[in-house]
Structure formats: structure tokens, C-alpha cells
Amino acid sequence: MIQCTPTYGDGWDFVVMPDPMNMSDFSNLPDWQVRNGDLAADNQLHSAVIIQLFTEARAPVDCPFLDNPEDRRGWWGDIYSPFPPGSLLWVLYRQALTDKVIEYAGSYASDAMQRLVDQGAAARQQCVVAANKPQGAMFINPVLYGRDGRIIYSREFRRYWT
């Protein structure tokens, strides 16, 4: 397992997991690859997963963890998109690491990954969320499957609660 220093400042670590099908080796890729000011196209699925998980989606007014109803974040233009990017993981960052927070993290991550299935990037998805409460760590492992049933993406992201 290789850890890469995250290039985004939201507290999530990118952890490379071994490719279960040995289809390709992503162990030397950073979490973001930029070329000429744009995201590199070499690893589009990985970029899409990062964007879906860690872009701040607009929170609904009745979001249970929204501590400031005036700050729902997201982008107003998302209302015009059939597949708005992002997740609601950001609303959990100030919460204690409880069973309820872990359950919601799984739901938020799964909703974000489902958009990749809806767009045709994968045939189906599964998000496994686990936590180590004594260490204050949450682990999100999005798994995407191809049309032939093989795993085409599986990585683990970790965040420490302080």
C-alpha cells in the first residue's frame, strides 16, 4: 500500500490499493495529474471519482448535518445539470465520528458514485465505508464494476477526525 501526499486541503489521504485484477498499476500516480493547466486525461476514471467524492455538492435545506442553513455550498448552476458533481461528505467534517455519521458517509459516497453509473462510466458501483473510532479514522472505498462484471476501479480514501 502506498500513501501519496494529498494535493487538496480537505483532510483526506489518498491510499493506493492493489489492483484486484492486475489490470494496471496506478501506484505511481498522484491523486491529481495536471497538464497545461487541465486535469490529465490518462486516468479519467480516477479523476472522476475524486471529483465526485470531494467536490462540495449543494446541500438540501433539510440536510441533517448542515450547521449553517445559509451556507449550503455547491454551485448554483448544478440545478441545470442532469449529473451534478460532488457529494455531501463535506457536511460531516465538523461532526463527531459516530455510527450515524458513518452511515451517512456511506450514503453520501454511494450517491456520488451512482452518478458515474448513471453516466455510463461503470455498470454498477459499491461504496464500502468503515471507521476506526479509537483512532478517529474513516475509510471510504469506492468500487466500480465494468459491464463484464470485473472491478475497474477500487481505491481507499482515509480521513482522520481530530
C-alpha positions as a Markdown table, in Angstrom:
| # | Residue | x | y | z |
|---|---|---|---|---|
| 1 | Met | 0.0 | 0.0 | 0.0 |
| 2 | Ile | 1.4 | 3.4 | -1.0 |
| 3 | Gln | 0.3 | 6.7 | 0.5 |
| 4 | Cys | 0.6 | 9.8 | -1.5 |
| 5 | Thr | 0.6 | 13.3 | -0.1 |
| 6 | Pro | -2.8 | 14.9 | -0.9 |
| 7 | Thr | -2.8 | 17.9 | -3.0 |
| 8 | Tyr | -6.2 | 19.1 | -1.8 |
| 9 | Gly | -6.7 | 20.6 | 1.7 |
| 10 | Asp | -9.8 | 18.8 | 3.0 |
| 11 | Gly | -8.0 | 16.3 | 5.1 |
| 12 | Trp | -8.5 | 13.1 | 3.0 |
| 13 | Asp | -5.5 | 11.0 | 2.3 |
| 14 | Phe | -5.2 | 9.1 | -1.0 |
| 15 | Val | -4.2 | 5.5 | -0.4 |
| 16 | Val | -3.4 | 3.3 | -3.4 |
| 17 | Met | -4.9 | -0.2 | -3.0 |
| 18 | Pro | -3.5 | -3.1 | -5.1 |
| 19 | Asp | -5.4 | -3.6 | -8.3 |
| 20 | Pro | -7.5 | -6.8 | -7.7 |
| 21 | Met | -7.4 | -7.8 | -11.4 |
| 22 | Asn | -3.8 | -6.7 | -12.0 |
| 23 | Met | -5.2 | -4.8 | -15.0 |
| 24 | Ser | -2.9 | -1.8 | -14.5 |
| 25 | Asp | -0.6 | -0.3 | -11.9 |
| 26 | Phe | -1.6 | 3.1 | -10.6 |
| 27 | Ser | 0.9 | 3.0 | -7.7 |
| 28 | Asn | 2.9 | 5.9 | -9.0 |
| 29 | Leu | 0.1 | 8.2 | -9.9 |
| 30 | Pro | -0.6 | 11.2 | -7.6 |
| 31 | Asp | -4.2 | 12.0 | -6.8 |
| 32 | Trp | -4.3 | 14.9 | -9.3 |
| 33 | Gln | -2.4 | 15.0 | -12.5 |
| 34 | Val | -2.3 | 18.3 | -14.2 |
| 35 | Arg | -1.0 | 19.1 | -17.7 |
| 36 | Asn | -1.1 | 22.5 | -19.3 |
| 37 | Gly | -3.5 | 23.7 | -16.6 |
| 38 | Asp | -6.1 | 21.0 | -17.1 |
| 39 | Leu | -6.7 | 17.6 | -15.5 |
| 40 | Ala | -4.6 | 15.0 | -17.3 |
| 41 | Ala | -6.7 | 12.5 | -19.3 |
| 42 | Asp | -4.5 | 9.5 | -18.5 |
| 43 | Asn | -6.6 | 8.3 | -15.6 |
| 44 | Gln | -10.0 | 9.7 | -16.3 |
| 45 | Leu | -11.9 | 7.3 | -14.0 |
| 46 | His | -9.8 | 8.1 | -11.0 |
| 47 | Ser | -10.2 | 11.9 | -11.7 |
| 48 | Ala | -14.0 | 11.4 | -12.0 |
| 49 | Val | -14.1 | 9.5 | -8.6 |
| 50 | Ile | -12.1 | 12.2 | -6.9 |
| 51 | Ile | -14.3 | 15.0 | -8.3 |
| 52 | Gln | -17.5 | 13.1 | -7.4 |
| 53 | Leu | -16.4 | 12.4 | -3.8 |
| 54 | Phe | -14.6 | 15.6 | -2.9 |
| 55 | Thr | -16.4 | 18.3 | -4.7 |
| 56 | Glu | -18.9 | 20.0 | -2.4 |
| 57 | Ala | -22.4 | 19.3 | -3.6 |
| 58 | Arg | -25.1 | 21.7 | -2.7 |
| 59 | Ala | -26.8 | 20.6 | 0.5 |
| 60 | Pro | -30.6 | 20.5 | 0.7 |
| 61 | Val | -32.2 | 22.8 | 3.2 |
| 62 | Asp | -33.2 | 19.8 | 5.4 |
| 63 | Cys | -29.7 | 18.2 | 5.4 |
| 64 | Pro | -29.4 | 16.7 | 8.9 |
| 65 | Phe | -25.7 | 17.8 | 9.5 |
| 66 | Leu | -26.0 | 21.3 | 7.9 |
| 67 | Asp | -24.9 | 23.6 | 10.8 |
| 68 | Asn | -25.5 | 26.8 | 8.8 |
| 69 | Pro | -28.5 | 26.8 | 6.6 |
| 70 | Glu | -27.2 | 29.9 | 4.8 |
| 71 | Asp | -24.0 | 28.1 | 3.8 |
| 72 | Arg | -25.3 | 25.2 | 1.6 |
| 73 | Arg | -22.2 | 25.4 | -0.7 |
| 74 | Gly | -22.2 | 23.7 | -4.1 |
| 75 | Trp | -22.7 | 25.7 | -7.3 |
| 76 | Trp | -26.0 | 27.3 | -8.3 |
| 77 | Gly | -25.6 | 26.0 | -11.9 |
| 78 | Asp | -25.9 | 22.4 | -10.7 |
| 79 | Ile | -29.6 | 22.8 | -10.8 |
| 80 | Tyr | -29.4 | 22.7 | -14.6 |
| 81 | Ser | -27.1 | 19.6 | -14.8 |
| 82 | Pro | -28.6 | 16.1 | -15.0 |
| 83 | Phe | -25.5 | 14.8 | -13.2 |
| 84 | Pro | -24.3 | 17.5 | -10.8 |
| 85 | Pro | -20.8 | 16.7 | -9.4 |
| 86 | Gly | -20.0 | 16.3 | -5.8 |
| 87 | Ser | -21.1 | 14.7 | -2.6 |
| 88 | Leu | -22.3 | 15.8 | 0.8 |
| 89 | Leu | -19.3 | 14.4 | 2.7 |
| 90 | Trp | -18.3 | 18.0 | 3.5 |
| 91 | Val | -21.2 | 18.4 | 5.9 |
| 92 | Leu | -19.8 | 15.6 | 8.1 |
| 93 | Tyr | -16.4 | 17.2 | 8.7 |
| 94 | Arg | -17.4 | 19.0 | 11.9 |
| 95 | Gln | -19.4 | 16.1 | 13.4 |
| 96 | Ala | -18.2 | 13.5 | 15.9 |
| 97 | Leu | -17.3 | 10.1 | 14.4 |
| 98 | Thr | -20.5 | 8.3 | 15.4 |
| 99 | Asp | -22.3 | 5.3 | 13.8 |
| 100 | Lys | -24.8 | 7.8 | 12.4 |
| 101 | Val | -22.1 | 9.8 | 10.7 |
| 102 | Ile | -20.5 | 6.7 | 9.3 |
| 103 | Glu | -23.9 | 5.6 | 7.9 |
| 104 | Tyr | -24.5 | 8.9 | 6.3 |
| 105 | Ala | -21.0 | 8.9 | 4.8 |
| 106 | Gly | -21.7 | 5.6 | 3.1 |
| 107 | Ser | -25.0 | 7.0 | 1.7 |
| 108 | Tyr | -23.3 | 10.2 | 0.5 |
| 109 | Ala | -20.4 | 8.4 | -1.1 |
| 110 | Ser | -22.7 | 5.9 | -2.7 |
| 111 | Asp | -24.9 | 8.6 | -4.1 |
| 112 | Ala | -21.9 | 10.4 | -5.6 |
| 113 | Met | -20.6 | 7.1 | -7.2 |
| 114 | Gln | -24.0 | 6.3 | -8.6 |
| 115 | Arg | -23.8 | 9.4 | -10.9 |
| 116 | Leu | -20.8 | 7.7 | -12.6 |
| 117 | Val | -23.0 | 4.6 | -13.2 |
| 118 | Asp | -25.8 | 6.8 | -14.5 |
| 119 | Gln | -23.4 | 8.5 | -16.9 |
| 120 | Gly | -22.2 | 5.1 | -18.2 |
| 121 | Ala | -18.7 | 5.2 | -16.8 |
| 122 | Ala | -19.4 | 1.9 | -14.9 |
| 123 | Ala | -22.0 | -0.7 | -14.9 |
| 124 | Arg | -22.5 | -0.7 | -11.2 |
| 125 | Gln | -20.9 | 0.6 | -8.0 |
| 126 | Gln | -20.4 | -0.3 | -4.4 |
| 127 | Cys | -19.1 | 2.0 | -1.7 |
| 128 | Val | -17.7 | 0.4 | 1.4 |
| 129 | Val | -17.3 | 2.8 | 4.4 |
| 130 | Ala | -15.7 | 1.8 | 7.6 |
| 131 | Ala | -14.2 | 3.6 | 10.6 |
| 132 | Asn | -11.8 | 3.0 | 13.4 |
| 133 | Lys | -13.3 | 5.2 | 16.1 |
| 134 | Pro | -10.4 | 4.9 | 18.7 |
| 135 | Gln | -8.0 | 6.1 | 16.0 |
| 136 | Gly | -10.6 | 8.6 | 14.7 |
| 137 | Ala | -10.3 | 7.5 | 11.1 |
| 138 | Met | -12.9 | 6.9 | 8.4 |
| 139 | Phe | -12.2 | 4.8 | 5.3 |
| 140 | Ile | -14.1 | 5.1 | 2.0 |
| 141 | Asn | -13.5 | 2.5 | -0.7 |
| 142 | Pro | -15.5 | 3.2 | -3.9 |
| 143 | Val | -15.6 | 0.1 | -6.1 |
| 144 | Leu | -16.7 | 0.4 | -9.8 |
| 145 | Tyr | -17.6 | -2.6 | -12.0 |
| 146 | Gly | -17.4 | -2.8 | -15.8 |
| 147 | Arg | -20.1 | -4.3 | -18.0 |
| 148 | Asp | -18.3 | -7.7 | -17.8 |
| 149 | Gly | -18.6 | -7.7 | -14.0 |
| 150 | Arg | -14.9 | -7.1 | -13.4 |
| 151 | Ile | -13.7 | -4.5 | -11.0 |
| 152 | Ile | -12.4 | -1.5 | -13.0 |
| 153 | Tyr | -11.7 | 0.8 | -10.0 |
| 154 | Ser | -11.0 | 0.3 | -6.3 |
| 155 | Arg | -9.2 | 2.7 | -4.1 |
| 156 | Glu | -9.3 | 3.6 | -0.5 |
| 157 | Phe | -9.6 | 7.2 | 0.9 |
| 158 | Arg | -8.9 | 7.9 | 4.6 |
| 159 | Arg | -9.8 | 10.8 | 6.8 |
| 160 | Tyr | -8.7 | 11.4 | 10.3 |
| 161 | Trp | -11.1 | 13.0 | 12.7 |
| 162 | Thr | -9.5 | 15.3 | 15.3 |
